[in-house]
């Protein structure tokens, strides 16, 4: 049976790169009627964020990626958080130490730095080797008592390591380039390298799909597998996804964009921004100097305070921008993988059916945001009205929108009349006017100046109001007939009538169809808003 795993570290939100890895692991398992395991690699106690593991699970479920074993699901191979598996790791750590395949080290940070500096002067990388006589447990205990850090390193075998990878084919790593590496930190926790090798064996993982950046770790992992008598899974190292701004798509794009905006805008009150972010002045200073990156919620708070949009990079960012999960799955699946033929817009079921790991590309892929937006427009068009309403309501909850209400009939109509919308956010923005108080309408001043304050726009708005007063039955059809009749009478295009009305009752030139807008707002509120607008901007 095919068994894959997605093993994130709970250090923040789920990045789209991680979501892409999870997706391919899931597609592989589903295509072969296998299992996907979710494993939380939380051995880095300094970087773990308490809520991150839950956020990752929520993000995966939003995408429709359900795991067969793991947190909140259970299974025969638990526990599924590495911090709860320390006794398991100790058994294999002791085995390696007893067989001389791993050894204790007592180097201080200063001593390690001196080694690195010496290697750098020789224009070489630091290659750590085991001493002729390996330290004993008694030596390790003595070092602990002296206050020295005690770690455990794996002794790399004296041979070149040849790795077989589905994407990269056969890769050879020379012995003189492979350093002994730490498998247990001074705090007693295993490193990622050791814990994942043990877990992959015990959880019977058959295929490991991960990013190309992990290829350099693979000789270490295979060497440990051989030393422990473990099986070697099939490795698939995916190509890099590049950002449109150049370089690898990175979770640092949002902080970098924010920092550039702050530096380029000279009149920002940094004290107020710091308070809004909930950090202190020193943290702000370190961020602006590029010495530290705050957690993503802090970045979001600063962006919200400044009223700016940052590039989406985490799954939750795309969720809040109004993208559909079906879109994200479709788009991410085509980053570095080809389904064959000229297919692009695909359902999840279609992706599962045709998934084949031999179709991964060696070349890097581009995270094309324009293409993503085009995909989302198409998926909004493709979804059933019921499914689209479900996603719209979920989106309104996520962003805590004023549009959220219990009237499913109204919300369904809002979705329906906004045919051609690119995102759920577009629909929400166009419909806010319905839920605002008449005397608290948010006017877009560019629209006001362009439509109402030029070429008798206000006069036309007043005339539209007088004409609507004489309308009997209220419906989109009757409103359309009324407005078209006025346009014919004044010998102008319909836009010359509809646009002043749209700005007058919606606050801008972007709204649902004007006939539906008036119908949903109602005649009393429509006439009231026209009167308020005329008073506000008239002489």
Secondary structure as UniProt FT lines:
FT   STRAND          3..6
FT   HELIX           16..31
FT   TURN            32..33
FT   STRAND          35..38
FT   TURN            45..47
FT   TURN            50..51
FT   HELIX           52..63
FT   STRAND          69..70
FT   TURN            71..73
FT   TURN            76..77
FT   HELIX           82..84
FT   HELIX           86..98
FT   TURN            99..100
FT   STRAND          102..105
FT   HELIX           109..121
FT   TURN            122..123
FT   HELIX           137..145
FT   TURN            146..147
FT   STRAND          151..154
FT   STRAND          161..165
FT   TURN            166..168
FT   STRAND          169..173
FT   HELIX           175..177
FT   STRAND          181..184
FT   TURN            186..187
FT   HELIX           192..202
FT   TURN            203..204
FT   STRAND          207..211
FT   HELIX           212..214
FT   HELIX           215..228
FT   STRAND          234..238
FT   STRAND          241..242
FT   TURN            244..245
FT   TURN            251..252
FT   HELIX           253..264
FT   TURN            266..267
FT   HELIX           270..277
FT   HELIX           281..288
FT   TURN            289..290
FT   HELIX           296..306
FT   HELIX           315..320
FT   TURN            321..322
FT   HELIX           325..333
FT   TURN            341..342
FT   HELIX           348..354
FT   HELIX           357..359
FT   STRAND          365..366
FT   HELIX           369..382
FT   HELIX           385..398
FT   TURN            399..400
FT   TURN            402..403
FT   HELIX           408..417
FT   TURN            418..420
FT   HELIX           424..431
FT   HELIX           432..435
FT   HELIX           438..440
FT   HELIX           445..447
FT   HELIX           448..452
FT   TURN            455..456
FT   HELIX           457..469
FT   HELIX           476..490
FT   HELIX           494..506
FT   HELIX           514..521
FT   HELIX           523..537
//
